[in-house]
Amino acid sequence: MVFCLQHLEPILLHLQFAFLDCIAQADDDSDHNVEFASGNVQVITTKESWDQKLEQARRDSKIVIANFSATWCGPCKMIAPYYCELSEKYPSIMFLLVDVDELADFSTLWDIKATPTFFFLKDGKEVDKLVGANKPELEKKIVVINDAVPHKQ
C-alpha cells in the first residue's frame, strides 16, 4: 500500500495546530483562575485528605464521586461548574476534586488516562466510572447510584 504525503499533509497540519493549541492553553496563567470547586465540592490536596474523606463517607454511608481533573484541560473547565451544581443538587453524595497535576503519583494509582475522569465509590471501592465531560451521562449515573443507596433520615 502506498501512502501519498499530499493526502497526509492536511491531517498533519491539523494535528500540529491542535498540539500547539494545547500547549498554549497549558501555559495560560488565566487557567488557574477557573473555579473548579464551589458548592459542596471538596478539594483533595493530599493522600491523607483523600483517606479522611473516604473514611468520613464510609461512616456517613455516603457515595463518593471523585473528579480527577486538570486546570489546563478544556473539557474539565467546561464541566467544572456543572459538577459544582450537581454537588448542591445531590447533598447526600460526597463530591471530591483531585488535580492530576498536583497529585500526580496518586492519580497514577487510579490509572487516569484522560481528564476528566469521574469515579463513583461506595465504601472506598469503585462501583462505576465515567471518562470525559459528558454532562447528561454524568447526571444519569448520579441519579442511578443515588436512587440505589438508602439515605439516612
DSSP file (Angstrom, degrees, kcal/mol; ACC not computed):
  #  RESIDUE AA STRUCTURE BP1 BP2  ACC     N-H-->O    O-->H-N    N-H-->O    O-->H-N    TCO  KAPPA ALPHA  PHI   PSI    X-CA   Y-CA   Z-CA
    1    1 A M              0   0    0      0, 0.0     2,-0.5     0, 0.0     0, 0.0   0.000 360.0 360.0 360.0 132.4    0.0    0.0    0.0
    2    2 A V        -     0   0    0      2,-0.0     2,-0.5     0, 0.0     0, 0.0  -0.885 360.0-152.0-106.7 127.7    1.4    3.4   -1.0
    3    3 A F        -     0   0    0     -2,-0.5     2,-0.6     3,-0.0     3,-0.1  -0.836   9.2-143.1 -97.9 134.0    0.7    6.5    1.1
    4    4 A C    >>  -     0   0    0     -2,-0.5     4,-1.2     1,-0.1     3,-1.2  -0.860   1.9-151.4 -97.6 120.7    0.7    9.8   -0.6
    5    5 A L  H 3> S+     0   0    0     -2,-0.6     4,-2.2     1,-0.3    -1,-0.1   0.803  94.8  67.7 -60.3 -28.8    2.2   12.6    1.6
    6    6 A Q  H 34 S+     0   0    0      1,-0.2    -1,-0.3     2,-0.2    -3,-0.0   0.867 103.0  44.7 -59.9 -35.5    0.0   15.0   -0.2
    7    7 A H  H <> S+     0   0    0     -3,-1.2     4,-0.5     1,-0.2    -1,-0.2   0.795 114.5  48.6 -78.8 -28.9   -3.1   13.4    1.4
    8    8 A L  H  X S+     0   0    0     -4,-1.2     4,-2.8     1,-0.2     5,-0.3   0.749  92.2  79.4 -81.2 -24.3   -1.4   13.2    4.8
    9    9 A E  H  X S+     0   0    0     -4,-2.2     4,-2.5     1,-0.2     5,-0.2   0.888  92.0  48.1 -56.4 -46.5   -0.3   16.8    4.8
   10   10 A P  H  > S+     0   0    0      0, 0.0     4,-2.2     0, 0.0    -1,-0.2   0.892 113.6  49.1 -62.4 -36.3   -3.7   18.4    5.8
   11   11 A I  H  X S+     0   0    0     -4,-0.5     4,-2.4    -3,-0.2    -2,-0.2   0.939 112.2  46.9 -66.6 -46.6   -4.0   15.9    8.6
   12   12 A L  H  X S+     0   0    0     -4,-2.8     4,-2.4     1,-0.2    -1,-0.2   0.883 111.4  51.9 -63.0 -38.5   -0.6   16.5    9.9
   13   13 A L  H  X S+     0   0    0     -4,-2.5     4,-2.2    -5,-0.3    -1,-0.2   0.913 109.5  49.6 -64.1 -42.7   -1.1   20.2    9.7
   14   14 A H  H  X S+     0   0    0     -4,-2.2     4,-2.3     1,-0.2    -2,-0.2   0.921 111.7  48.5 -61.6 -44.9   -4.4   19.9   11.7
   15   15 A L  H  X S+     0   0    0     -4,-2.4     4,-2.5     1,-0.2    -2,-0.2   0.886 108.9  53.9 -63.1 -39.2   -2.6   17.8   14.4
   16   16 A Q  H  X S+     0   0    0     -4,-2.4     4,-2.5     1,-0.2    -1,-0.2   0.929 110.9  45.3 -62.3 -45.2    0.2   20.3   14.6
   17   17 A F  H  X S+     0   0    0     -4,-2.2     4,-2.2     2,-0.2    -1,-0.2   0.884 112.1  51.8 -67.3 -37.5   -2.2   23.2   15.2
   18   18 A A  H  X S+     0   0    0     -4,-2.3     4,-1.9     2,-0.2    -1,-0.2   0.913 111.3  48.0 -63.6 -41.4   -4.2   21.1   17.8
   19   19 A F  H  X S+     0   0    0     -4,-2.5     4,-2.1     2,-0.2    -2,-0.2   0.924 111.7  48.9 -64.1 -45.8   -1.0   20.3   19.6
   20   20 A L  H  X S+     0   0    0     -4,-2.5     4,-2.4     1,-0.2    -1,-0.2   0.862 109.0  54.0 -63.8 -35.7    0.1   24.0   19.6
   21   21 A D  H  X S+     0   0    0     -4,-2.2     4,-2.2     2,-0.2    -1,-0.2   0.896 107.8  50.1 -64.6 -40.3   -3.3   25.0   20.9
   22   22 A C  H  X S+     0   0    0     -4,-1.9     4,-2.2     2,-0.2    -2,-0.2   0.903 110.6  49.3 -64.3 -41.2   -3.0   22.6   23.8
   23   23 A I  H  X S+     0   0    0     -4,-2.1     4,-1.7     2,-0.2    -2,-0.2   0.919 110.1  51.0 -64.5 -42.8    0.5   23.9   24.7
   24   24 A A  H  X S+     0   0    0     -4,-2.4     4,-0.6     1,-0.2    -1,-0.2   0.896 110.8  48.9 -61.8 -40.0   -0.9   27.5   24.6
   25   25 A Q  H >< S+     0   0    0     -4,-2.2     3,-0.8     1,-0.2    -1,-0.2   0.889 108.9  53.0 -66.8 -38.4   -3.7   26.5   26.9
   26   26 A A  H 3< S+     0   0    0     -4,-2.2    -1,-0.2     1,-0.2    -2,-0.2   0.818 111.4  46.2 -67.1 -30.0   -1.3   24.8   29.3
   27   27 A D  H 3< S+     0   0    0     -4,-1.7     2,-0.7    -5,-0.1    -1,-0.2   0.491  84.0 111.3 -90.6  -3.8    0.9   27.9   29.5
   28   28 A D    X<  -     0   0    0     -3,-0.8     3,-1.7    -4,-0.6     4,-0.3  -0.618  54.8-158.3 -78.5 113.3   -2.0   30.4   30.0
   29   29 A D  G >  S+     0   0    0     -2,-0.7     3,-1.5     1,-0.3     4,-0.2   0.753  86.6  70.8 -62.6 -25.7   -1.9   31.7   33.6
   30   30 A S  G >  S+     0   0    0      1,-0.3     3,-1.8     2,-0.2    -1,-0.3   0.718  80.3  76.8 -66.8 -18.1   -5.5   32.7   33.5
   31   31 A D  G X  S+     0   0    0     -3,-1.7     3,-1.4     1,-0.3    -1,-0.3   0.812  84.6  63.3 -60.4 -29.1   -6.4   29.0   33.6
   32   32 A H  G <  S+     0   0    0     -3,-1.5    -1,-0.3    -4,-0.3    -2,-0.2   0.634  93.3  63.1 -73.0 -11.6   -5.6   29.0   37.3
   33   33 A N  G <  S+     0   0    0     -3,-1.8    -1,-0.3    -4,-0.2     2,-0.2   0.508  74.9 114.0 -88.2  -5.6   -8.4   31.4   37.9
   34   34 A V  S <  S-     0   0    0     -3,-1.4     2,-0.9    -4,-0.3    -3,-0.0  -0.484  71.4-127.9 -67.7 130.9  -11.0   28.9   36.7
   35   35 A E        +     0   0    0     -2,-0.2     3,-0.1     1,-0.2    -1,-0.1  -0.716  39.5 163.1 -86.4 109.0  -13.2   28.0   39.6
   36   36 A F        +     0   0    0     -2,-0.9     2,-0.5     1,-0.2    -1,-0.2   0.693  63.4  47.6 -96.0 -23.3  -13.2   24.2   39.8
   37   37 A A        +     0   0    0      2,-0.0     2,-0.3    46,-0.0    -1,-0.2  -0.910  66.1 119.4-131.7 107.6  -14.5   23.7   43.3
   38   38 A S    >   +     0   0    0     -2,-0.5     3,-1.9    -3,-0.1     2,-0.2  -0.779  57.2  37.6-141.7-169.9  -17.5   25.5   44.7
   39   39 A G  T 3  S-     0   0    0     -2,-0.3    46,-0.1     1,-0.2    45,-0.1  -0.455 131.2 -27.2  63.4-131.7  -20.8   24.3   46.1
   40   40 A N  T 3  S+     0   0    0     44,-0.5    55,-0.6    -2,-0.2     2,-0.4   0.143 100.6 127.6-103.0  17.7  -20.2   21.1   48.1
   41   41 A V  E <   -a   95   0A   0     -3,-1.9     2,-0.5    53,-0.1    55,-0.2  -0.620  46.3-153.6 -78.4 130.1  -17.1   20.1   46.1
   42   42 A Q  E     -a   96   0A   0     53,-2.7    55,-2.2    -2,-0.4     2,-0.4  -0.912  10.1-134.1-108.9 127.8  -14.2   19.3   48.4
   43   43 A V  E     -a   97   0A   0     -2,-0.5     2,-0.6    53,-0.2    55,-0.2  -0.652  11.9-146.7 -83.9 130.2  -10.7   19.7   47.0
   44   44 A I  E     +a   98   0A   0     53,-3.1    55,-0.6    -2,-0.4     3,-0.1  -0.867  26.5 164.8 -97.6 121.7   -8.3   16.8   47.8
   45   45 A T        +     0   0    0     -2,-0.6     2,-0.3     1,-0.2    -1,-0.1   0.559  62.1  26.6-113.5 -13.6   -4.7   18.1   48.2
   46   46 A T  S  > S-     0   0    0      1,-0.1     4,-1.7    57,-0.0    -1,-0.2  -0.952  75.2-114.5-144.1 162.9   -3.0   15.1   49.9
   47   47 A K  H  > S+     0   0    0     -2,-0.3     4,-2.6     1,-0.2     5,-0.2   0.866 118.3  57.0 -63.1 -36.5   -3.4   11.3   50.1
   48   48 A E  H  > S+     0   0    0      1,-0.2     4,-2.4     2,-0.2    -1,-0.2   0.910 105.1  48.7 -63.3 -42.9   -4.2   11.8   53.8
   49   49 A S  H  > S+     0   0    0      2,-0.2     4,-2.3     1,-0.2    -1,-0.2   0.874 110.3  53.2 -66.3 -34.2   -7.1   14.1   53.0
   50   50 A W  H  X S+     0   0    0     -4,-1.7     4,-2.5     2,-0.2    -2,-0.2   0.955 110.1  46.8 -60.0 -50.9   -8.3   11.5   50.5
   51   51 A D  H  X S+     0   0    0     -4,-2.6     4,-2.2     1,-0.2    -2,-0.2   0.891 111.9  51.3 -60.1 -40.7   -8.2    8.8   53.2
   52   52 A Q  H  X S+     0   0    0     -4,-2.4     4,-2.4     2,-0.2    -1,-0.2   0.918 110.9  47.5 -63.3 -44.1  -10.0   11.1   55.7
   53   53 A K  H  X S+     0   0    0     -4,-2.3     4,-2.5     2,-0.2    -2,-0.2   0.901 111.7  49.7 -66.4 -40.5  -12.8   11.9   53.2
   54   54 A L  H  X S+     0   0    0     -4,-2.5     4,-2.3     2,-0.2    -1,-0.2   0.898 111.6  49.4 -65.7 -38.0  -13.3    8.3   52.3
   55   55 A E  H  X S+     0   0    0     -4,-2.2     4,-2.5    -5,-0.2    -2,-0.2   0.916 111.1  49.7 -65.3 -42.3  -13.5    7.3   56.0
   56   56 A Q  H  X S+     0   0    0     -4,-2.4     4,-2.2     1,-0.2    -2,-0.2   0.912 110.7  50.1 -61.1 -43.1  -16.0   10.1   56.6
   57   57 A A  H  <>S+     0   0    0     -4,-2.5     5,-2.9     2,-0.2     4,-0.4   0.894 109.8  50.8 -63.6 -40.2  -18.1    8.9   53.6
   58   58 A R  H ><5S+     0   0    0     -4,-2.3     3,-1.1     3,-0.2    -2,-0.2   0.943 111.3  47.9 -61.3 -47.5  -18.0    5.3   55.0
   59   59 A R  H 3<5S+     0   0    0     -4,-2.5    -2,-0.2     1,-0.3    -1,-0.2   0.884 117.4  42.1 -59.7 -39.5  -19.1    6.5   58.4
   60   60 A D  T 3<5S-     0   0    0     -4,-2.2    92,-0.3    -5,-0.2    -1,-0.3   0.360 109.3-122.6 -90.7   5.2  -21.9    8.5   56.9
   61   61 A S  T < 5 +     0   0    0     -3,-1.1     2,-0.3    -4,-0.4    -3,-0.2   0.884  59.1 155.6  54.0  42.7  -22.9    5.8   54.4
   62   62 A K      < -     0   0    0     -5,-2.9    61,-0.5    -6,-0.1     2,-0.3  -0.760  45.7-126.3-102.3 145.6  -22.3    8.2   51.5
   63   63 A I  E     -b   93   0A   0     29,-0.5    31,-3.0    -2,-0.3     2,-0.4  -0.620  27.8-143.7 -76.8 146.6  -21.4    7.6   47.9
   64   64 A V  E     -bC  94 121A   0     57,-2.5    57,-3.3    -2,-0.3     2,-0.5  -0.953  12.2-164.9-115.9 135.1  -18.3    9.4   46.8
   65   65 A I  E     -bC  95 120A   0     29,-3.0    31,-3.3    -2,-0.4     2,-0.6  -0.985  10.6-164.8-115.3 121.2  -17.8   10.9   43.3
   66   66 A A  E     -bC  96 119A   0     53,-2.7    53,-2.4    -2,-0.5     2,-0.8  -0.927   4.9-158.0-110.3 120.3  -14.2   11.8   42.7
   67   67 A N  E     -bC  97 118A   0     29,-2.5    31,-2.9    -2,-0.6     2,-0.7  -0.864   2.7-159.7 -98.8 108.3  -13.4   14.1   39.7
   68   68 A F  E     +bC  98 117A   0     49,-3.2    49,-1.9    -2,-0.8     2,-0.2  -0.822  34.9 154.3 -88.7 114.8   -9.8   13.6   38.5
   69   69 A S  E     -b   99   0A   0     29,-2.9    31,-3.1    -2,-0.7    32,-0.4  -0.725  38.0-138.4-137.9 174.8   -9.3   16.9   36.6
   70   70 A A    >   -     0   0    0     -2,-0.2     3,-1.2    29,-0.2     6,-0.1  -0.995  18.9-133.7-144.2 141.6   -6.7   19.4   35.4
   71   71 A T  T 3  S+     0   0    0     -2,-0.3   -37,-0.1     1,-0.3    -1,-0.1   0.752 107.9  50.4 -66.5 -23.9   -6.7   23.2   35.4
   72   72 A W  T 3  S+     0   0    0    -40,-0.0     2,-0.5     4,-0.0    -1,-0.3   0.514  85.6 107.1 -90.4  -5.8   -5.4   23.3   31.8
   73   73 A C    <>  -     0   0    0     -3,-1.2     4,-2.3     1,-0.1     5,-0.2  -0.640  58.5-154.0 -84.5 118.3   -8.0   20.8   30.4
   74   74 A G  H  > S+     0   0    0     -2,-0.5     4,-2.1     1,-0.2    -1,-0.1   0.927  95.6  46.4 -56.1 -52.1  -10.7   22.3   28.2
   75   75 A P  H  > S+     0   0    0      0, 0.0     4,-2.0     0, 0.0    -1,-0.2   0.853 111.0  54.5 -61.8 -32.7  -13.4   19.7   28.9
   76   76 A C  H  > S+     0   0    0      1,-0.2     4,-1.6     2,-0.2    -2,-0.2   0.917 108.7  47.9 -64.8 -42.4  -12.6   19.9   32.7
   77   77 A K  H  < S+     0   0    0     -4,-2.3    -1,-0.2     1,-0.2    -3,-0.1   0.879 110.7  52.9 -63.7 -37.8  -13.2   23.6   32.6
   78   78 A M  H  < S+     0   0    0     -4,-2.1     4,-0.4     1,-0.2    -1,-0.2   0.888 116.4  36.1 -66.9 -39.9  -16.4   23.1   30.7
   79   79 A I  H  X S+     0   0    0     -4,-2.0     4,-2.6     1,-0.2     5,-0.2   0.635  94.0  87.7 -92.5 -12.8  -17.8   20.6   33.2
   80   80 A A  H  X S+     0   0    0     -4,-1.6     4,-2.1     1,-0.2     5,-0.2   0.906  89.9  46.5 -55.4 -48.9  -16.5   22.1   36.5
   81   81 A P  H  > S+     0   0    0      0, 0.0     4,-2.1     0, 0.0    -1,-0.2   0.884 113.7  49.9 -63.0 -35.0  -19.4   24.5   37.1
   82   82 A Y  H  > S+     0   0    0     -4,-0.4     4,-2.6     2,-0.2    -2,-0.2   0.896 107.9  53.0 -68.1 -40.6  -21.9   21.7   36.3
   83   83 A Y  H  X S+     0   0    0     -4,-2.6     4,-1.8     1,-0.2    -1,-0.2   0.904 109.6  49.7 -59.6 -42.2  -20.1   19.3   38.7
   84   84 A C  H  X S+     0   0    0     -4,-2.1     4,-1.1    -5,-0.2   -44,-0.5   0.903 109.7  50.8 -63.6 -42.2  -20.4   22.1   41.4
   85   85 A E  H >X S+     0   0    0     -4,-2.1     4,-2.0     1,-0.2     3,-0.6   0.915 108.9  51.5 -60.5 -43.7  -24.1   22.4   40.6
   86   86 A L  H 3X S+     0   0    0     -4,-2.6     4,-2.3     1,-0.2    -1,-0.2   0.859 102.6  59.9 -63.1 -34.5  -24.6   18.7   41.0
   87   87 A S  H 3< S+     0   0    0     -4,-1.8    -1,-0.2     1,-0.2    -2,-0.2   0.822 110.2  42.3 -64.1 -29.8  -22.9   18.8   44.3
   88   88 A E  H << S+     0   0    0     -4,-1.1    -1,-0.2    -3,-0.6    -2,-0.2   0.815 113.1  52.2 -82.7 -32.9  -25.6   21.1   45.6
   89   89 A K  H  < S+     0   0    0     -4,-2.0    -2,-0.2     1,-0.3    -3,-0.2   0.812 117.8  37.6 -71.7 -30.8  -28.4   19.2   43.9
   90   90 A Y    ><  +     0   0    0     -4,-2.3     3,-1.7    -5,-0.2    -1,-0.3  -0.649  65.4 163.7-122.8  73.1  -27.3   15.9   45.5
   91   91 A P  T 3  S+     0   0    0      0, 0.0    -1,-0.1     0, 0.0    -2,-0.1   0.657  70.1  70.0 -68.4 -14.2  -26.1   16.7   49.0
   92   92 A S  T 3  S+     0   0    0     -3,-0.1   -29,-0.5     2,-0.1     2,-0.4   0.541  92.0  72.6 -78.8  -4.7  -26.3   13.1   50.1
   93   93 A I  E <  S- b   0  63A   0     -3,-1.7     2,-0.6    -6,-0.2   -29,-0.2  -0.881  82.7-129.4-110.0 141.7  -23.3   12.4   47.9
   94   94 A M  E     - b   0  64A   0    -31,-3.0   -29,-3.0    -2,-0.4     2,-0.6  -0.818  21.9-158.0 -91.3 121.1  -19.8   13.5   48.7
   95   95 A F  E     -ab  41  65A   0     -2,-0.6   -53,-2.7   -55,-0.6     2,-0.3  -0.886  12.8-176.1-103.5 121.0  -18.2   15.3   45.7
   96   96 A L  E     -ab  42  66A   0    -31,-3.3   -29,-2.5    -2,-0.6     2,-0.4  -0.835  13.9-153.7-116.5 154.4  -14.4   15.4   45.6
   97   97 A L  E     -ab  43  67A   0    -55,-2.2   -53,-3.1    -2,-0.3     2,-0.5  -0.994   8.7-173.2-129.3 125.8  -11.9   17.0   43.2
   98   98 A V  E     -ab  44  68A   0    -31,-2.9   -29,-2.9    -2,-0.4     2,-0.7  -0.980  18.1-143.4-120.4 122.2   -8.4   15.8   42.6
   99   99 A D  E  >  - b   0  69A   0    -55,-0.6     4,-2.5    -2,-0.5   -29,-0.2  -0.761   9.2-152.1 -83.2 116.1   -6.0   17.8   40.4
  100  100 A V  T  4 S+     0   0    0    -31,-3.1     7,-0.2    -2,-0.7    -1,-0.2   0.736  94.5  49.5 -65.5 -22.4   -4.0   15.2   38.5
  101  101 A D  T >4 S+     0   0    0    -32,-0.4     3,-0.7     2,-0.1    -1,-0.2   0.860 111.8  46.5 -82.1 -37.7   -1.0   17.6   38.3
  102  102 A E  T 34 S+     0   0    0      1,-0.3     2,-0.2    -3,-0.1    -2,-0.2   0.869 126.9  29.5 -70.4 -37.0   -1.0   18.4   42.0
  103  103 A L  T 3X S+     0   0    0     -4,-2.5     4,-2.6     1,-0.2    -1,-0.3  -0.506  76.2 151.7-120.9  61.2   -1.3   14.7   43.0
  104  104 A A  H <> S+     0   0    0     -3,-0.7     4,-2.1     2,-0.2    -1,-0.2   0.913  72.5  46.4 -62.4 -47.4    0.4   13.0   40.0
  105  105 A D  H  > S+     0   0    0      1,-0.2     4,-1.5     2,-0.2    -1,-0.2   0.916 114.5  48.3 -63.4 -42.2    1.6    9.9   41.8
  106  106 A F  H  > S+     0   0    0      1,-0.2     4,-0.9     2,-0.2    -1,-0.2   0.912 110.3  51.4 -63.3 -42.9   -1.8    9.4   43.5
  107  107 A S  H ><>S+     0   0    0     -4,-2.6     5,-1.4     1,-0.2     3,-0.6   0.859 104.6  57.8 -62.9 -35.6   -3.6    9.9   40.1
  108  108 A T  H ><5S+     0   0    0     -4,-2.1     3,-1.8     1,-0.2    -1,-0.2   0.880  99.4  58.6 -61.8 -37.9   -1.3    7.3   38.6
  109  109 A L  H 3<5S+     0   0    0     -4,-1.5    -1,-0.2     1,-0.3    -2,-0.2   0.809 105.0  50.6 -60.8 -28.7   -2.5    4.8   41.2
  110  110 A W  T <<5S-     0   0    0     -4,-0.9    -1,-0.3    -3,-0.6    -2,-0.2   0.348 112.7-123.8 -91.4   5.4   -6.0    5.4   39.9
  111  111 A D  T < 5 -     0   0    0     -3,-1.8     2,-0.5     1,-0.2    -3,-0.2   0.901  36.3-171.0  55.7  48.1   -4.8    4.7   36.3
  112  112 A I      < +     0   0    0     -5,-1.4    -1,-0.2     1,-0.2     3,-0.1  -0.596  18.3 166.7 -74.0 121.5   -6.0    8.1   35.0
  113  113 A K        +     0   0    0     -2,-0.5     2,-0.3     1,-0.3    -1,-0.2   0.616  65.8  13.0-107.1 -21.5   -5.7    8.0   31.2
  114  114 A A  S    S-     0   0    0    -46,-0.0    -1,-0.3    18,-0.0    18,-0.1  -0.984  84.6 -88.8-152.6 155.8   -7.8   11.1   30.4
  115  115 A T  S    S+     0   0    0     -2,-0.3   -39,-0.2     1,-0.2    18,-0.2  -0.957  96.7  35.5-122.6 145.1   -9.3   14.0   32.2
  116  116 A P  S    S+     0   0    0      0, 0.0    16,-3.2     0, 0.0     2,-0.4   0.557  72.0 168.1 -79.3 151.4  -11.9   14.5   33.4
  117  117 A T  E     -CD  68 131A   0    -49,-1.9   -49,-3.2    14,-0.2     2,-0.5  -0.998  17.3-157.9-126.1 127.4  -12.4   11.0   34.9
  118  118 A F  E     -CD  67 130A   0     12,-3.4    12,-2.5    -2,-0.4     2,-0.4  -0.911   3.7-164.1-108.6 126.2  -15.1   10.5   37.4
  119  119 A F  E     -CD  66 129A   0    -53,-2.4   -53,-2.7    -2,-0.5     2,-0.6  -0.920   8.0-152.1-108.1 135.8  -15.0    7.6   39.9
  120  120 A F  E     -CD  65 128A   0      8,-2.5     7,-3.4    -2,-0.4     8,-1.3  -0.941  22.3-170.1-106.0 120.4  -18.1    6.6   41.8
  121  121 A L  E     -CD  64 126A   0    -57,-3.3   -57,-2.5    -2,-0.6     2,-0.4  -0.906  19.5-173.8-121.3 139.3  -17.1    4.9   45.1
  122  122 A K  E >  S- D   0 125A   0      3,-2.6     3,-1.9    -2,-0.4   -59,-0.1  -0.995  85.3  -9.8-127.9 124.4  -19.1    3.0   47.7
  123  123 A D  T 3  S-     0   0    0    -61,-0.5    -1,-0.1    -2,-0.4     3,-0.1   0.851 131.0 -57.0  53.9  36.6  -17.2    2.1   50.9
  124  124 A G  T 3  S+     0   0    0      1,-0.2     2,-0.4   -70,-0.1    -1,-0.3   0.447 115.6 112.8  80.1   0.3  -14.0    3.2   49.1
  125  125 A K  E <  S-D  122   0A   0     -3,-1.9    -3,-2.6     1,-0.0     2,-0.3  -0.850  73.9-107.2-111.5 143.5  -14.4    0.8   46.2
  126  126 A E  E     +D  121   0A   0     -2,-0.4    -5,-0.2    -5,-0.2     3,-0.1  -0.476  39.2 165.4 -67.7 126.3  -15.2    1.7   42.6
  127  127 A V  E     -     0   0A   0     -7,-3.4     2,-0.3     1,-0.4    -6,-0.2   0.534  69.0  -1.5-113.8 -16.2  -18.7    0.9   41.6
  128  128 A D  E     -D  120   0A   0     -8,-1.3    -8,-2.5     2,-0.0    -1,-0.4  -0.975  59.7-158.7-164.4 168.6  -18.8    3.0   38.4
  129  129 A K  E     -D  119   0A   0     -2,-0.3     2,-0.4   -10,-0.2   -10,-0.2  -0.991   3.1-165.3-155.5 146.3  -16.6    5.3   36.2
  130  130 A L  E     -D  118   0A   0    -12,-2.5   -12,-3.4    -2,-0.3     2,-0.5  -0.980   6.6-161.6-137.8 125.3  -17.1    7.9   33.6
  131  131 A V  E     +D  117   0A   0     -2,-0.4   -14,-0.2   -14,-0.2     2,-0.1  -0.928  58.3  24.6-106.7 125.5  -14.3    9.2   31.4
  132  132 A G  S    S-     0   0    0    -16,-3.2     2,-0.9    -2,-0.5   -14,-0.1  -0.325  93.8 -73.0 110.7 166.9  -15.0   12.5   29.7
  133  133 A A        +     0   0    0    -18,-0.2     2,-1.0    -2,-0.1    -1,-0.1  -0.422  65.0 149.7 -98.2  56.7  -17.1   15.7   30.1
  134  134 A N     >  -     0   0    0     -2,-0.9     4,-2.5     1,-0.2     5,-0.2  -0.774  25.3-170.9 -94.3  96.9  -20.5   14.2   29.2
  135  135 A K  H  > S+     0   0    0     -2,-1.0     4,-2.4     1,-0.2     5,-0.3   0.917  82.1  46.9 -57.6 -50.8  -23.0   16.1   31.3
  136  136 A P  H  > S+     0   0    0      0, 0.0     4,-2.2     0, 0.0    -1,-0.2   0.911 115.0  46.9 -61.0 -40.3  -26.1   14.0   30.6
  137  137 A E  H  > S+     0   0    0      2,-0.2     4,-2.4     1,-0.2    -2,-0.2   0.887 110.2  53.6 -68.6 -37.9  -24.2   10.8   31.3
  138  138 A L  H  X S+     0   0    0     -4,-2.5     4,-2.1     1,-0.2    -1,-0.2   0.950 113.0  42.0 -61.2 -49.5  -22.7   12.2   34.5
  139  139 A E  H  X S+     0   0    0     -4,-2.4     4,-2.8     1,-0.2    -1,-0.2   0.882 111.6  56.2 -68.1 -34.9  -26.1   13.1   35.9
  140  140 A K  H  X S+     0   0    0     -4,-2.2     4,-2.3    -5,-0.3    -1,-0.2   0.934 109.5  45.7 -59.5 -45.9  -27.6    9.9   34.7
  141  141 A K  H  X S+     0   0    0     -4,-2.4     4,-2.5     1,-0.2     5,-0.2   0.885 112.2  51.8 -65.2 -38.2  -25.0    7.9   36.6
  142  142 A I  H  X S+     0   0    0     -4,-2.1     4,-2.8    -5,-0.2     5,-0.2   0.928 109.9  48.7 -63.9 -44.9  -25.5   10.1   39.7
  143  143 A V  H  X S+     0   0    0     -4,-2.8     4,-2.5     2,-0.2    -2,-0.2   0.929 112.4  48.5 -60.7 -46.1  -29.3    9.6   39.6
  144  144 A V  H  X S+     0   0    0     -4,-2.3     4,-1.3     1,-0.2    -2,-0.2   0.941 116.7  41.0 -60.6 -48.8  -28.9    5.8   39.3
  145  145 A I  H  X S+     0   0    0     -4,-2.5     4,-0.8     1,-0.2    -1,-0.2   0.867 114.7  52.0 -71.1 -35.1  -26.4    5.5   42.1
  146  146 A N  H >< S+     0   0    0     -4,-2.8     3,-0.5    -5,-0.2    -1,-0.2   0.897 110.8  47.8 -66.5 -40.7  -28.3    8.0   44.3
  147  147 A D  H 3< S+     0   0    0     -4,-2.5    -1,-0.2    -5,-0.2    -2,-0.2   0.761 108.9  55.4 -71.0 -24.5  -31.5    6.1   43.9
  148  148 A A  H 3< S+     0   0    0     -4,-1.3    -1,-0.2    -5,-0.2    -2,-0.2   0.658  96.4  74.4 -83.5 -16.3  -29.9    2.7   44.6
  149  149 A V  S << S-     0   0    0     -4,-0.8     2,-0.2    -3,-0.5   -86,-0.1  -0.850  81.0-127.4-105.4 127.4  -28.4    3.8   48.0
  150  150 A P        -     0   0    0      0, 0.0     2,-0.3     0, 0.0    -2,-0.1  -0.490  28.5-141.9 -68.3 140.9  -30.6    4.2   51.1
  151  151 A H        -     0   0    0     -2,-0.2     2,-0.2   -89,-0.0   -90,-0.1  -0.801  15.9-107.7-107.6 146.4  -30.2    7.6   52.7
  152  152 A K              0   0    0     -2,-0.3    -1,-0.0   -92,-0.3   -92,-0.0  -0.468 360.0 360.0 -67.7 138.8  -30.1    8.4   56.4
  153  153 A Q              0   0    0     -2,-0.2    -1,-0.1     0, 0.0    -2,-0.0   0.415 360.0 360.0 -93.4 360.0  -33.2   10.2   57.6
